[in-house]
Amino acid sequence: MENAQNDKTFEQAMERLQALLAQLQSEETPLDEAVKLYAEAAELLAFCHGALTDAKLKIEEIDTRLARALPDEG
């Protein structure tokens, strides 16, 4: 499963999470299947959290470089 997640984009992971949520909310999903879906969702959440953290760090890096490049106002 890890290798498949490494190839996923953030958007693909979010789409899969939405599908998992729909399945988990269905009364027709058996308990053993719900547990498997929950485990997959937890892995996808961790992947998305990591992707968002990486994006935040990149944005902060860009902002820092931009602040250094611009003359001080004031």
RODO-2510 file (C-alpha; in nm, 4 decimals, decimal comma):
residues 74
     n   res          X          Y          Z
     1     m     0,0000     0,0000     0,0000
     2     e     0,2865     0,2420     0,0750
     3     n     0,4187     0,2264    -0,2804
     4     a     0,0752     0,3009    -0,4196
     5     q     0,0487     0,6029    -0,1914
     6     n     0,3907     0,7298    -0,2974
     7     d     0,2577     0,7537    -0,6528
     8     k    -0,0622     0,9340    -0,5477
     9     t    -0,1137     1,3052    -0,5655
    10     f    -0,2732     1,4977    -0,2828
    11     e    -0,5846     1,5408    -0,4956
    12     q    -0,6077     1,1673    -0,5690
    13     a    -0,5709     1,0878    -0,2004
    14     m    -0,8470     1,3341    -0,1099
    15     e    -1,0727     1,1846    -0,3752
    16     r    -1,0119     0,8366    -0,2356
    17     l    -1,0807     0,9629     0,1172
    18     q    -1,4165     1,0967     0,0027
    19     a    -1,5004     0,7592    -0,1505
    20     l    -1,3959     0,5818     0,1701
    21     l    -1,6111     0,8137     0,3773
    22     a    -1,9130     0,7341     0,1629
    23     q    -1,8506     0,3613     0,2066
    24     l    -1,7994     0,3980     0,5819
    25     q    -2,1261     0,5899     0,6149
    26     s    -2,3193     0,3212     0,4305
    27     e    -2,5222     0,0978     0,6575
    28     e    -2,4559    -0,1851     0,4122
    29     t    -2,0796    -0,1901     0,4807
    30     p    -1,9962    -0,4885     0,7028
    31     l    -1,7918    -0,4206     1,0154
    32     d    -1,4810    -0,6116     0,8997
    33     e    -1,4807    -0,4137     0,5732
    34     a    -1,5335    -0,0878     0,7627
    35     v    -1,2260    -0,1575     0,9725
    36     k    -1,0165    -0,2147     0,6583
    37     l    -1,1544     0,1036     0,5030
    38     y    -1,0787     0,2938     0,8229
    39     a    -0,7177     0,1712     0,8172
    40     e    -0,6785     0,2821     0,4555
    41     a    -0,8317     0,6197     0,5403
    42     a    -0,5869     0,6644     0,8294
    43     e    -0,2922     0,6030     0,5948
    44     l    -0,4321     0,8477     0,3412
    45     l    -0,4841     1,1098     0,6119
    46     a    -0,1209     1,0751     0,7157
    47     f    -0,0142     1,1100     0,3514
    48     c    -0,2286     1,4226     0,3059
    49     h    -0,1031     1,5734     0,6300
    50     g     0,2541     1,5219     0,5136
    51     a     0,1785     1,6757     0,1745
    52     l     0,0191     1,9804     0,3378
    53     t     0,3140     2,0192     0,5755
    54     d     0,5566     2,0038     0,2827
    55     a     0,3548     2,2632     0,0916
    56     k     0,3453     2,4928     0,3937
    57     l     0,7239     2,4697     0,4347
    58     k     0,7783     2,5471     0,0666
    59     i     0,5491     2,8499     0,0875
    60     e     0,7295     2,9752     0,3978
    61     e     1,0621     2,9303     0,2166
    62     i     0,9367     3,1300    -0,0817
    63     d     0,8025     3,4034     0,1471
    64     t     1,1367     3,4250     0,3274
    65     r     1,3288     3,4567     0,0003
    66     l     1,0821     3,7155    -0,1236
    67     a     1,1100     3,9179     0,1971
    68     r     1,4917     3,9215     0,1631
    69     a     1,4718     4,0258    -0,2007
    70     l     1,2335     4,3169    -0,1436
    71     p     1,3637     4,6446    -0,0004
    72     d     1,2468     4,7358     0,3483
    73     e     0,9510     4,9681     0,3560
    74     g     0,9475     5,2104     0,6453
***
